[in-house]
Amino acid sequence: MNTSGKSGKLIEFPCKFPIKVLGKDCKRFYKSVSLVMHSHSQNFSEEKVKKNKSKKGKYISLTCIVDVNNQNELDEIYIDLSHNQNILFVL
């Protein structure tokens, strides 16, 4: 029983949720991330994606902010990103 007065949810929906995606710094990686994100969010903007290259420049992480309305939508995005062969990790 939750007596703190909070709902017990970790995420309050709808929300803007950051998803970090890691892969090799190449066009296929960028294209894969873009296609998945656009398939789930009509207002996804590549201009707002934060990029962070590895020290040697071989890998890159992209932090994408996506609008989600419920846990199911968020799970579907993670599943699609995780199953893409051009994407190494999704956090």
Summary of the structure (lengths in Angstrom):
residues: 91
radius of gyration: 15.0
end to end distance: 30.1
largest distance: 50.4
contacts: 212
relative contact order: 0.29
helix: 32%
strand: 29%
